[in-house]
Amino acid sequence: MGTPDFAVPALEALHGAGHEVVAVYSQPPRPAGRGQKERPSPVHARALELGLEVRHPKSLRDPAEQAAFAALGAEVAVVVAYGLILPQPVLDAPARGCLNIHASLLPRWRGAAPIHRAVMAGDAETGICIMAMEAGLDTGPVLLRRATPIGDGETTADLHDRLAGIGGALIVEALDRLDDLVPAPQGKDGVTYAAKIDKDEARIDWTRPAAEIDRQIRGLSPFPGAWTTLGGKRLKLLRSRLANGAGAPGAVLEGFVVACGTGAVEVTEAQIEGRGRQGANAFLNGTPMPPGTVLGEG
């Protein structure tokens, strides 16, 4: 049971390990592209390529949908970024329960955006937990966990791809060891919630410290993309690192080094309105920004 790209490696790992996937559940196809033609989710598309049955109900609250799910006779439901609430009858249907692949070291970053929040908070590490699902929001006991460091220059996109691969490997291990694993209740200390990203968080306030702005840029890359303005156009900043320098907040010091409230950041990848994303050198070749240019005005 999954929907976005993040869930595809888990499906591939389960299928590749020889598990019988009796059905794949994903959110319904949605209009996309210029023609607004309905497009299946990444999990839906990959499942069809693997020759698997796909179901995409709009909700699982309908008793008929719940009965159809129970009729599959599944031993385990593997859930990863599915996006629909599982009512109690669905949670109770598989003989061995529902296992969730969650992209944080629970109980830190329960909720919708754990990868973004870990990068934006400056966490030194994150990881994957295989959790036995219950009615609460990511509150179930943990069967397996695997930590991984967050690199200084990693973006949410980078970490997303690494964690997706770890999640696929870890769910296969969990199923192999299911008889021996002892679910560990989550501690009450250290609980944090990874609220869904609000687009209002994406505009850069150059008066903030450089470390915070660097984490904002990397944590919101590629979506929704931290942004500022240049000459009245929206400028997304997609990759950065801390740099030496000081000046008026938002002022370009040299190259693509920008002064912050304290310190400076060097932008290494950007996208201005109407163009594709570019590395810093290519961007500056097409859009010169002499020292003293101020970002975020207007």
C-alpha positions as CSV (number, residue, x, y, z in Angstrom):
1,M,0.0,0.0,0.0
2,G,1.9,3.1,-1.3
3,T,1.7,5.9,-3.7
4,P,4.7,8.1,-4.5
5,D,8.2,7.4,-5.8
6,F,9.4,6.8,-2.2
7,A,7.3,3.7,-2.0
8,V,8.5,2.1,-5.3
9,P,11.8,0.6,-3.9
10,A,9.8,-1.2,-1.2
11,L,7.4,-2.8,-3.8
12,E,10.4,-3.8,-5.9
13,A,12.2,-5.3,-3.0
14,L,9.2,-7.3,-1.8
15,H,8.6,-8.6,-5.3
16,G,12.3,-9.3,-5.9
17,A,12.5,-11.3,-2.7
18,G,9.9,-13.7,-3.9
19,H,7.0,-12.6,-1.6
20,E,3.5,-13.1,-3.1
21,V,2.0,-9.6,-3.5
22,V,-1.7,-10.4,-3.6
23,A,-2.6,-6.8,-4.5
24,V,-1.2,-3.3,-4.6
25,Y,-3.2,-0.4,-3.2
26,S,-2.4,3.1,-4.4
27,Q,-4.2,6.5,-4.5
28,P,-6.3,7.0,-7.6
29,P,-4.8,8.4,-10.8
30,R,-4.9,12.1,-10.9
31,P,-4.8,14.7,-13.8
32,A,-1.3,15.8,-14.7
33,G,0.6,17.6,-17.4
34,R,-0.7,20.1,-20.0
35,G,-3.6,18.0,-21.1
36,Q,-4.6,17.1,-17.5
37,K,-4.8,13.5,-18.5
38,E,-5.2,11.1,-15.6
39,R,-1.8,9.6,-14.6
40,P,-1.3,6.6,-12.3
41,S,0.8,7.1,-9.3
42,P,4.5,5.9,-9.4
43,V,3.5,2.8,-7.4
44,H,0.5,2.0,-9.6
45,A,2.6,2.3,-12.7
46,R,5.4,0.1,-11.4
47,A,3.0,-2.5,-10.1
48,L,1.4,-2.8,-13.6
49,E,4.9,-3.3,-15.0
50,L,5.4,-6.1,-12.5
51,G,2.1,-7.7,-13.5
52,L,0.5,-7.1,-10.2
53,E,-3.2,-6.3,-9.4
54,V,-3.7,-2.7,-8.5
55,R,-6.6,-1.3,-6.6
56,H,-7.1,2.5,-6.1
57,P,-10.1,3.3,-4.0
58,K,-10.7,6.9,-3.0
59,S,-11.3,5.9,0.6
60,L,-11.2,2.7,2.7
61,R,-14.1,3.8,4.9
62,D,-16.6,2.0,2.8
63,P,-17.5,-1.4,4.3
64,A,-17.5,-2.9,0.9
65,E,-13.9,-1.8,0.3
66,Q,-13.0,-3.1,3.7
67,A,-14.6,-6.5,2.9
68,A,-12.7,-6.6,-0.4
69,F,-9.5,-6.0,1.4
70,A,-10.1,-8.6,4.0
71,A,-11.1,-11.1,1.3
72,L,-7.5,-11.0,0.0
73,G,-6.4,-13.1,3.0
74,A,-3.1,-11.2,3.2
75,E,-0.7,-12.3,6.0
76,V,0.8,-8.8,6.2
77,A,0.0,-5.4,4.7
78,V,3.1,-3.3,4.0
79,V,2.3,0.4,4.1
80,V,4.6,3.2,2.9
81,A,3.5,6.7,2.1
82,Y,0.1,5.5,1.0
83,G,-1.7,8.7,1.9
84,L,-5.1,7.3,3.0
85,I,-6.2,6.6,6.6
86,L,-6.5,2.9,7.4
87,P,-9.7,2.4,9.5
88,Q,-9.5,-0.2,12.2
89,P,-11.2,-3.0,10.2
90,V,-8.4,-2.6,7.6
91,L,-5.7,-2.6,10.3
92,D,-7.2,-5.7,11.8
93,A,-7.6,-7.7,8.5
94,P,-4.1,-9.0,7.8
95,A,-3.3,-12.1,10.0
96,R,0.1,-10.6,11.0
97,G,-0.9,-7.0,11.0
98,C,0.0,-3.9,9.0
99,L,3.7,-2.8,8.9
100,N,4.6,0.7,8.1
101,I,7.9,1.9,6.6
102,H,8.5,5.3,8.3
103,A,11.3,7.7,7.3
104,S,12.5,8.8,10.7
105,L,13.9,7.5,14.0
106,L,10.6,7.3,15.9
107,P,9.3,8.9,18.0
108,R,11.1,11.8,16.4
109,W,9.3,13.2,13.4
110,R,6.0,11.4,13.4
111,G,3.7,12.7,10.6
112,A,3.7,13.8,7.1
113,A,7.1,15.3,6.2
114,P,9.8,13.6,8.3
115,I,12.6,13.9,5.7
116,H,12.1,17.7,5.1
117,R,11.9,18.4,8.9
118,A,15.0,16.4,9.7
119,V,17.1,18.4,7.2
120,M,15.5,21.7,8.2
121,A,16.1,21.1,11.9
122,G,19.8,20.3,11.3
123,D,19.5,16.7,12.6
124,A,22.8,14.8,12.5
125,E,21.1,11.6,11.6
126,T,17.8,10.1,10.6
127,G,16.7,6.6,9.4
128,I,14.0,4.1,8.8
129,C,11.7,2.4,11.2
130,I,9.5,-0.6,10.5
131,M,6.5,0.0,12.7
132,A,3.5,-2.1,13.6
133,M,0.6,0.2,12.8
134,E,-2.2,1.1,15.2
135,A,-4.9,3.8,15.2
136,G,-2.6,6.7,16.4
137,L,-0.4,8.8,14.1
138,D,2.9,6.8,13.8
139,T,2.6,5.7,17.5
140,G,2.9,1.9,17.0
141,P,5.7,-0.2,18.4
142,V,8.9,-0.5,16.3
143,L,10.2,-3.8,15.0
144,L,13.4,-2.7,13.3
145,R,15.2,0.6,12.9
146,R,18.3,1.6,10.9
147,A,20.0,5.0,11.4
148,T,21.9,6.9,8.7
149,P,23.8,10.2,9.0
150,I,22.6,13.3,7.2
151,G,25.4,14.7,5.1
152,D,26.3,18.4,5.4
153,G,25.3,19.1,1.8
154,E,22.4,16.7,1.5
155,T,19.0,17.9,0.2
156,T,15.7,16.4,1.0
157,A,15.8,14.8,-2.5
158,D,19.2,13.2,-1.8
159,L,18.0,11.8,1.5
160,H,14.7,10.7,0.2
161,D,16.3,8.5,-2.4
162,R,18.7,7.0,0.2
163,L,16.0,6.3,2.7
164,A,13.7,4.8,0.1
165,G,16.4,2.2,-0.7
166,I,17.0,1.5,3.0
167,G,13.3,1.1,3.6
168,G,13.0,-1.5,0.8
169,A,15.9,-3.6,2.3
170,L,14.7,-3.2,5.8
171,I,11.1,-4.4,5.1
172,V,12.4,-7.5,3.5
173,E,14.6,-8.2,6.5
174,A,11.6,-7.6,8.8
175,L,9.5,-10.1,7.0
176,D,12.3,-12.7,7.0
177,R,12.7,-12.3,10.8
178,L,9.0,-11.6,11.6
179,D,8.7,-14.6,14.0
180,D,11.6,-13.5,16.0
181,L,11.2,-9.7,16.2
182,V,9.8,-8.2,19.4
183,P,8.0,-4.9,18.8
184,A,9.4,-2.2,21.1
185,P,7.0,0.5,22.3
186,Q,8.1,4.0,21.4
187,G,9.4,6.1,24.2
188,K,7.4,9.1,25.5
189,D,10.5,11.3,25.4
190,G,11.7,13.0,22.3
191,V,8.3,13.0,20.4
192,T,8.2,15.5,17.6
193,Y,5.7,16.0,14.8
194,A,6.7,16.6,11.1
195,A,3.9,18.9,10.0
196,K,3.1,19.0,6.3
197,I,5.3,21.6,4.5
198,D,3.4,24.9,4.1
199,K,4.4,26.9,1.1
200,D,4.6,30.0,3.3
201,E,7.7,28.5,4.8
202,A,9.5,28.6,1.5
203,R,10.3,32.3,1.2
204,I,13.8,33.1,2.4
205,D,14.2,35.7,5.1
206,W,17.8,36.8,4.6
207,T,18.0,38.3,8.1
208,R,18.1,34.8,9.6
209,P,21.5,33.1,10.3
210,A,23.3,31.4,7.5
211,A,23.0,28.0,9.0
212,E,19.2,28.2,9.1
213,I,18.9,29.5,5.6
214,D,21.2,26.7,4.3
215,R,19.0,24.1,6.0
216,Q,15.9,25.8,4.6
217,I,17.3,25.6,1.1
218,R,18.4,22.0,1.3
219,G,15.3,20.9,3.3
220,L,12.9,22.3,0.8
221,S,14.7,21.0,-2.3
222,P,13.3,20.1,-4.7
223,F,9.7,20.9,-3.5
224,P,8.3,23.4,-2.9
225,G,11.8,25.0,-3.2
226,A,13.1,27.8,-1.0
227,W,12.8,31.0,-2.9
228,T,13.7,34.7,-3.1
229,T,13.4,37.3,-5.8
230,L,15.8,38.8,-8.3
231,G,14.8,41.7,-10.5
232,G,11.1,41.0,-9.8
233,K,11.3,37.3,-10.7
234,R,11.0,34.4,-8.4
235,L,14.3,32.6,-7.9
236,K,14.3,29.1,-6.4
237,L,17.5,28.1,-4.5
238,L,17.9,24.3,-4.7
239,R,21.3,23.5,-3.3
240,S,23.7,25.4,-1.0
241,R,26.5,25.3,1.5
242,L,27.8,27.6,4.2
243,A,30.4,30.1,3.1
244,N,32.6,32.8,4.6
245,G,31.6,36.4,4.3
246,A,29.4,39.1,5.8
247,G,27.3,42.0,4.5
248,A,23.8,43.4,4.3
249,P,21.3,40.5,4.4
250,G,20.5,39.4,0.9
251,A,23.5,41.1,-0.7
252,V,25.6,39.1,-3.2
253,L,29.2,39.2,-2.0
254,E,30.9,37.4,-4.9
255,G,29.8,34.7,-7.3
256,F,26.7,33.2,-5.8
257,V,27.7,33.9,-2.2
258,V,24.9,35.7,-0.4
259,A,25.1,37.5,3.0
260,C,22.7,36.5,5.7
261,G,21.8,37.9,9.1
262,T,25.0,36.3,10.3
263,G,27.4,34.6,8.0
264,A,26.8,33.7,4.4
265,V,25.6,30.9,2.1
266,E,26.9,29.8,-1.3
267,V,24.2,28.8,-3.7
268,T,25.3,25.9,-5.9
269,E,22.1,25.2,-7.8
270,A,19.2,27.6,-8.7
271,Q,16.2,28.1,-10.9
272,I,14.9,31.4,-12.0
273,E,11.3,31.8,-13.1
274,G,10.8,30.6,-16.7
275,R,14.0,28.5,-16.9
276,G,15.2,25.1,-15.8
277,R,17.4,24.4,-12.8
278,Q,21.1,25.2,-13.3
279,G,24.4,24.9,-11.5
280,A,25.7,28.1,-10.1
281,N,28.3,28.7,-12.9
282,A,25.7,28.2,-15.7
283,F,23.2,30.3,-13.9
284,L,25.6,33.2,-13.5
285,N,26.7,33.0,-17.1
286,G,23.1,33.6,-18.2
287,T,22.1,35.9,-15.3
288,P,25.0,38.0,-14.1
289,M,24.8,39.2,-10.4
290,P,27.6,41.6,-9.7
291,P,28.6,42.1,-6.1
292,G,26.1,44.3,-4.3
293,T,23.1,42.8,-6.0
294,V,20.4,42.4,-3.4
295,L,18.1,39.4,-3.4
296,G,14.6,39.5,-2.0
297,E,13.8,43.1,-2.8
298,G,10.2,43.6,-4.0
